[in-house]
Amino acid sequence: MKKNLKITLGFLCGISILVSIFYASKENPRVYLSDRINVAYVNEDIDHKNFENVINLLNKADFNIDDKVKKGLGYVKGLYVVSDSSFISDKKSCVGIIDFGYIYPLITLKVETYFNKTNDFYVLKDEYSKKYLNGERIYLKIEKGNFLIGKKEKDIERILKNEKYFNQNLLKILDREEGKNLGMLILNLGKNPLGGFDELVLTGEVNKKEQVTLTANIGGKNDIIKSFNGIAEDGLSGKRTIEKNKLYLRSTRDAELRSFLFFLNYFFRNSFIEGISSNVYINSPKDDNKISALNSNKIMDVEIDKKQFISGYIDIKIKNKIIGNAELKGIAEENRLRISTILNEETALNLLKTAK
C-alpha cells in the first residue's frame, strides 16, 4: 500500500514539475509592443463577458455570429496586431499575435488540422487559404506560448527580434485604457513626437444598451494642449443650448486651436473633422438670438463639463444620406485631451449595415 502511494505521489510530482516547466516558458504578449512598433491594435478583453455586448450588436446588424464563433472567441485571452512599418510607407506589414492564455498547449495540438509544418513555421493549408483568403499564404509561428501570424516569415521574425526593445509607455496606455471591449489602436509617437504630441490612442466600447463610444486620446506637452487649460472658470459650463451640426470648441488661444484642427486632419483625413471645420465655433456655445430663433429640431440642450472643450451633435452622412447622429464630447486633462464620439444603438446599427 505504501509502495503504491509512493509511486502515485512520485508520478504526480513528476507531472507537476513538467507542467511548471511548460508554463514557465509562456510569455506575456505585451513584450512584442516594443519601441520599434509604430502602430498596434490591442484587445485584451475578448474572453470577458462584456464582449457579449459587441456580439449582440453585430448580430442585430445581421452579421450572424454563430455559437461556434462565440465559443472560439471564449478561448482567446487577447489579440494584438502590430506593425513596425513607417507611418508614411505605402507598403505596410503587420503581424497578428493571439494569446490563448494557459490553454495554449491544447490549441497547439489542433494546429496541424489547419496548418502544414514547414521548418520553424506552419503554413495555412490550401483548402482553408482558398476558402477564406482567396489563396493567400498565411504563416504561423508558435513562440513562448504565443501564436504569431503574418503574410511573410520575415515579418514575424522581425517582430520577434524587436522584443528586447521594451516600451514602458505603451504598457502604461494598456493599463490605463483596459476594459474597452472594442480594444484600442495605438500610434506610437513617444519616440518621435509629432508637433509636440507624444500620444494618439483610439479606443472603442459597446455598453449594455449597445451604445457605441469611440474615443481619441491625444497627449503631449505643447502649446496646443496648454491652450485648453484654464477653461474650468470661463463661465461656459453648465446647461447650454447649441446648434446641431456645429462643432463648439473652447480654448484660451484661438491660433493654437486652429493648429490643433490641422493636426487632427493629418490623421483623420476626409473625416467629420475636415467636413465641418468651416462650422467651428470657438469659445462658444452661448445662448443668443440666433440659436433661440432656430427650428427646434436644429438645436440641442447639453450639459457641459467644466473641463469640456468640445461639444456638439453632428449628423452622420453616408453617400449624402443621413443615417443618424453622434454626440461629440471632449475633456481636457493636464497633458491629454480625450475626445469621444457617442453613437446610439440605431445609428451604430445603421453604420454597421452600411459598412457590411
C-alpha positions as CSV (number, residue, x, y, z in Angstrom):
1,M,0.0,0.0,0.0
2,K,2.8,2.4,1.0
3,K,4.7,1.4,-2.1
4,N,1.7,2.3,-4.4
5,L,1.2,5.6,-2.5
6,K,4.9,6.5,-3.1
7,I,4.6,5.6,-6.8
8,T,1.4,7.7,-7.1
9,L,2.9,10.7,-5.3
10,G,6.1,10.4,-7.3
11,F,4.1,10.4,-10.6
12,L,2.1,13.4,-9.6
13,C,5.2,15.3,-8.5
14,G,6.8,14.5,-11.9
15,I,3.8,15.7,-13.8
16,S,3.6,18.9,-11.7
17,I,7.3,19.6,-12.4
18,L,6.8,19.1,-16.2
19,V,3.7,21.3,-16.2
20,S,5.5,24.0,-14.2
21,I,8.4,24.0,-16.7
22,F,6.0,24.0,-19.6
23,Y,4.0,27.0,-18.4
24,A,7.1,28.9,-17.2
25,S,8.0,29.3,-20.8
26,K,4.7,31.2,-21.5
27,E,5.5,34.8,-22.2
28,N,3.1,37.8,-21.9
29,P,2.5,39.0,-25.5
30,R,2.9,42.6,-24.3
31,V,6.6,42.1,-24.8
32,Y,6.1,42.4,-28.5
33,L,5.0,46.1,-28.0
34,S,8.5,47.4,-28.4
35,D,10.0,50.8,-29.1
36,R,10.2,49.7,-32.8
37,I,6.4,49.2,-33.1
38,N,4.8,52.2,-34.8
39,V,1.1,51.0,-34.8
40,A,-0.6,48.5,-32.6
41,Y,-4.2,47.2,-32.2
42,V,-4.7,45.6,-28.8
43,N,-7.8,43.9,-27.3
44,E,-7.1,42.1,-24.0
45,D,-10.8,41.6,-23.1
46,I,-12.1,39.3,-25.8
47,D,-13.0,36.5,-23.4
48,H,-14.5,38.9,-20.9
49,K,-18.3,38.8,-20.5
50,N,-18.5,42.5,-21.7
51,F,-17.6,41.3,-25.2
52,E,-21.1,39.8,-25.4
53,N,-22.3,43.4,-26.0
54,V,-20.2,43.6,-29.2
55,I,-21.6,40.2,-30.4
56,N,-25.2,41.3,-29.7
57,L,-24.7,44.5,-31.7
58,L,-23.1,42.7,-34.6
59,N,-25.9,40.1,-34.7
60,K,-28.6,42.9,-34.7
61,A,-26.8,44.3,-37.8
62,D,-27.2,40.8,-39.4
63,F,-23.5,39.8,-39.1
64,N,-24.8,36.4,-37.8
65,I,-22.0,35.5,-35.3
66,D,-22.9,31.9,-34.6
67,D,-22.3,29.8,-31.4
68,K,-19.1,28.2,-32.9
69,V,-17.5,31.6,-33.3
70,K,-18.6,32.7,-29.8
71,K,-17.2,29.5,-28.4
72,G,-13.9,30.0,-30.3
73,L,-13.6,33.6,-29.0
74,G,-14.1,32.2,-25.5
75,Y,-10.7,30.5,-25.8
76,V,-8.9,33.8,-26.8
77,K,-7.5,35.8,-24.0
78,G,-6.0,38.6,-26.1
79,L,-5.5,39.8,-29.6
80,Y,-2.6,42.0,-30.8
81,V,-1.8,43.3,-34.3
82,V,1.5,45.1,-34.5
83,S,3.4,46.9,-37.3
84,D,6.9,48.4,-37.4
85,S,6.2,50.0,-40.8
86,S,6.7,53.7,-41.2
87,F,3.6,55.9,-41.0
88,I,4.3,57.3,-44.4
89,S,5.1,53.9,-46.1
90,D,2.7,52.7,-48.8
91,K,3.8,49.1,-48.1
92,K,2.7,48.4,-44.6
93,S,3.2,45.0,-43.0
94,C,1.7,43.7,-39.8
95,V,1.8,40.6,-37.6
96,G,-1.1,39.3,-35.5
97,I,-0.5,37.8,-32.1
98,I,-3.1,35.6,-30.4
99,D,-2.9,34.9,-26.7
100,F,-4.8,31.7,-25.7
101,G,-3.6,32.1,-22.1
102,Y,-2.7,28.9,-20.3
103,I,-4.8,26.6,-22.5
104,Y,-2.4,27.2,-25.4
105,P,-1.0,23.6,-25.2
106,L,-4.4,22.3,-26.1
107,I,-4.6,24.7,-29.0
108,T,-1.2,23.6,-30.2
109,L,-2.5,20.1,-30.6
110,K,-5.1,21.3,-33.0
111,V,-2.8,23.5,-35.2
112,E,-1.9,20.8,-37.7
113,T,-5.6,20.3,-38.5
114,Y,-5.4,23.6,-40.3
115,F,-1.7,24.2,-41.0
116,N,1.2,22.3,-42.6
117,K,4.5,22.3,-40.7
118,T,7.4,23.8,-42.7
119,N,10.7,24.1,-40.8
120,D,10.1,26.5,-37.9
121,F,6.8,27.8,-39.4
122,Y,3.3,26.5,-40.1
123,V,1.6,27.4,-43.4
124,L,-2.2,27.5,-43.7
125,K,-3.4,24.6,-45.8
126,D,-4.5,25.4,-49.3
127,E,-8.1,24.3,-48.7
128,Y,-8.6,26.9,-46.0
129,S,-6.5,29.5,-47.8
130,K,-8.7,29.2,-50.9
131,K,-11.9,29.1,-48.9
132,Y,-11.3,32.1,-46.7
133,L,-8.4,34.2,-48.1
134,N,-8.5,33.8,-51.9
135,G,-5.5,31.6,-51.8
136,E,-3.2,34.0,-49.9
137,R,-0.4,32.3,-47.9
138,I,-0.5,32.8,-44.2
139,Y,2.4,31.8,-41.9
140,L,2.1,30.9,-38.2
141,K,4.9,30.5,-35.6
142,I,4.3,29.4,-32.0
143,E,6.8,31.2,-29.8
144,K,6.8,31.0,-26.0
145,G,3.1,30.2,-25.8
146,N,2.0,32.9,-28.3
147,F,0.7,32.4,-31.8
148,L,2.2,34.8,-34.3
149,I,0.5,35.1,-37.7
150,G,1.7,37.0,-40.8
151,K,1.9,37.1,-44.6
152,K,5.6,36.7,-44.6
153,E,8.1,34.7,-42.5
154,K,10.5,37.7,-42.3
155,D,7.8,39.9,-40.8
156,I,7.2,37.5,-38.0
157,E,11.0,37.1,-37.4
158,R,11.5,40.8,-37.3
159,I,8.7,41.3,-34.6
160,L,10.4,38.5,-32.5
161,K,13.7,40.3,-32.7
162,N,12.1,43.6,-31.6
163,E,11.1,42.0,-28.4
164,K,14.1,43.2,-26.5
165,Y,13.3,46.9,-27.1
166,F,10.7,47.1,-24.3
167,N,8.3,50.1,-24.3
168,Q,7.1,51.2,-20.9
169,N,4.9,54.0,-22.3
170,L,2.8,51.6,-24.3
171,L,2.3,49.4,-21.3
172,K,1.0,52.4,-19.3
173,I,-1.5,53.1,-22.0
174,L,-2.7,49.5,-21.9
175,D,-3.2,49.6,-18.2
176,R,-5.0,53.0,-18.4
177,E,-7.4,52.0,-21.2
178,E,-8.1,48.4,-20.1
179,G,-11.7,47.1,-20.2
180,K,-12.6,48.7,-23.6
181,N,-14.3,45.7,-25.4
182,L,-13.6,47.1,-28.9
183,G,-9.9,47.3,-27.9
184,M,-7.5,50.2,-28.7
185,L,-5.5,51.4,-31.7
186,I,-2.2,53.0,-30.6
187,L,0.1,55.2,-32.7
188,N,3.5,55.2,-31.0
189,L,4.5,58.8,-31.1
190,G,6.6,58.6,-27.9
191,K,9.9,58.1,-29.7
192,N,9.3,60.7,-32.4
193,P,6.7,63.2,-31.1
194,L,4.8,64.9,-34.0
195,G,4.4,68.6,-33.4
196,G,4.9,68.0,-29.7
197,F,2.2,65.3,-29.5
198,D,3.6,62.1,-27.9
199,E,0.4,60.0,-27.7
200,L,-2.5,59.2,-30.0
201,V,-4.8,56.3,-28.9
202,L,-8.2,55.4,-30.3
203,T,-10.4,53.2,-28.1
204,G,-13.9,51.8,-28.5
205,E,-16.6,50.3,-26.3
206,V,-20.1,48.9,-26.7
207,N,-22.2,49.1,-23.5
208,K,-25.1,47.0,-22.4
209,K,-27.5,49.3,-24.3
210,E,-25.5,48.7,-27.5
211,Q,-24.4,52.4,-27.4
212,V,-21.0,52.8,-29.0
213,T,-18.4,55.2,-27.7
214,L,-15.3,55.8,-29.8
215,T,-12.6,57.9,-28.1
216,A,-9.4,59.6,-29.2
217,N,-6.8,60.2,-26.5
218,I,-4.2,62.8,-27.6
219,G,-1.3,63.6,-25.3
220,G,1.7,65.9,-25.2
221,K,3.3,68.9,-23.6
222,N,2.8,71.6,-26.1
223,D,1.1,74.9,-26.6
224,I,-1.9,73.4,-28.3
225,I,-2.8,71.2,-25.4
226,K,-1.9,74.1,-23.0
227,S,-4.5,76.2,-24.8
228,F,-7.2,74.1,-23.4
229,N,-6.1,74.6,-19.8
230,G,-7.9,77.2,-17.8
231,I,-11.4,76.6,-19.3
232,A,-12.8,75.5,-15.9
233,E,-13.6,79.1,-14.8
234,D,-14.7,80.5,-18.2
235,G,-18.3,80.7,-17.3
236,L,-19.4,78.5,-20.2
237,S,-20.0,75.2,-18.3
238,G,-23.5,74.0,-17.2
239,K,-26.6,73.6,-19.3
240,R,-26.4,75.2,-22.7
241,T,-28.3,75.3,-25.9
242,I,-26.2,74.6,-29.0
243,E,-26.9,74.5,-32.7
244,K,-27.0,71.0,-34.3
245,N,-24.2,70.2,-36.9
246,K,-21.9,72.8,-35.4
247,L,-18.8,71.9,-33.5
248,Y,-18.2,74.1,-30.5
249,L,-14.7,74.3,-29.1
250,R,-13.3,76.3,-26.2
251,S,-9.7,77.4,-25.8
252,T,-7.7,80.2,-24.2
253,R,-5.9,80.7,-27.5
254,D,-7.6,80.6,-30.9
255,A,-4.5,80.3,-33.0
256,E,-3.4,77.1,-31.3
257,L,-6.9,75.7,-31.7
258,R,-6.7,76.1,-35.4
259,S,-3.3,74.3,-35.4
260,F,-4.9,71.5,-33.4
261,L,-7.6,71.0,-36.1
262,F,-4.8,70.8,-38.7
263,F,-3.2,68.1,-36.6
264,L,-6.4,66.1,-36.4
265,N,-6.9,66.3,-40.1
266,Y,-3.4,64.8,-40.6
267,F,-4.7,61.6,-39.1
268,F,-8.4,61.7,-39.9
269,R,-8.5,62.8,-43.5
270,N,-11.9,63.0,-45.1
271,S,-13.5,62.6,-41.7
272,F,-16.1,64.6,-39.9
273,I,-13.5,67.0,-38.5
274,E,-12.5,68.1,-42.0
275,G,-16.1,68.2,-43.2
276,I,-17.3,70.6,-40.5
277,S,-14.1,72.6,-39.9
278,S,-15.8,75.6,-41.5
279,N,-18.6,75.3,-38.9
280,V,-16.4,75.6,-35.8
281,Y,-17.5,78.0,-33.1
282,I,-14.6,78.9,-30.8
283,N,-15.2,79.8,-27.2
284,S,-19.0,79.1,-27.5
285,P,-21.7,77.8,-27.0
286,K,-23.8,80.6,-25.6
287,D,-27.5,81.4,-25.7
288,D,-28.1,84.1,-28.3
289,N,-30.9,85.3,-30.5
290,K,-29.5,83.3,-33.5
291,I,-29.8,79.9,-31.7
292,S,-33.1,80.6,-30.0
293,A,-34.7,81.7,-33.3
294,L,-33.9,78.3,-34.9
295,N,-36.3,75.5,-35.6
296,S,-36.5,73.1,-32.5
297,N,-35.1,70.2,-34.5
298,K,-31.9,72.1,-35.2
299,I,-30.9,72.9,-31.6
300,M,-29.8,70.7,-28.7
301,D,-29.7,71.2,-24.9
302,V,-26.5,69.8,-23.5
303,E,-24.8,69.8,-20.1
304,I,-21.2,71.0,-20.4
305,D,-18.5,69.8,-18.0
306,K,-16.0,72.3,-16.5
307,K,-13.2,70.6,-18.4
308,Q,-15.1,70.1,-21.6
309,F,-13.6,71.8,-24.7
310,I,-15.6,70.2,-27.4
311,S,-19.4,69.8,-27.6
312,G,-21.8,69.2,-30.4
313,Y,-24.3,66.9,-32.1
314,I,-23.3,66.0,-35.6
315,D,-25.3,64.2,-38.3
316,I,-23.5,61.2,-39.8
317,K,-23.9,61.0,-43.6
318,I,-23.1,58.1,-45.9
319,K,-23.4,58.9,-49.6
320,N,-25.2,62.1,-48.7
321,K,-27.8,60.2,-46.7
322,I,-28.2,60.9,-43.0
323,I,-28.0,57.6,-41.1
324,G,-28.1,59.0,-37.6
325,N,-26.3,61.5,-35.4
326,A,-23.4,61.4,-32.9
327,E,-22.6,63.4,-29.8
328,L,-19.1,64.8,-29.6
329,K,-17.6,65.5,-26.2
330,G,-14.0,66.5,-25.4
331,I,-12.5,66.6,-22.0
332,A,-9.2,68.4,-21.3
333,E,-6.9,66.9,-18.7
334,E,-3.4,68.1,-17.7
335,N,-1.4,66.9,-20.6
336,R,-4.0,64.9,-22.5
337,L,-7.2,65.5,-24.5
338,R,-10.0,62.9,-24.5
339,I,-12.4,63.3,-27.5
340,S,-15.4,60.9,-27.5
341,T,-17.9,60.3,-30.3
342,I,-21.0,58.6,-28.9
343,L,-23.4,56.7,-31.2
344,N,-26.8,55.4,-30.0
345,E,-27.8,51.9,-31.0
346,E,-29.8,52.9,-34.0
347,T,-27.0,55.0,-35.5
348,A,-24.4,52.3,-34.7
349,L,-26.6,49.6,-36.4
350,N,-27.1,51.8,-39.5
351,L,-23.4,52.4,-39.7
352,L,-22.6,48.7,-39.4
353,K,-25.3,47.7,-42.0
354,T,-23.9,50.3,-44.4
355,A,-20.3,49.0,-43.9
356,K,-21.5,45.5,-44.5
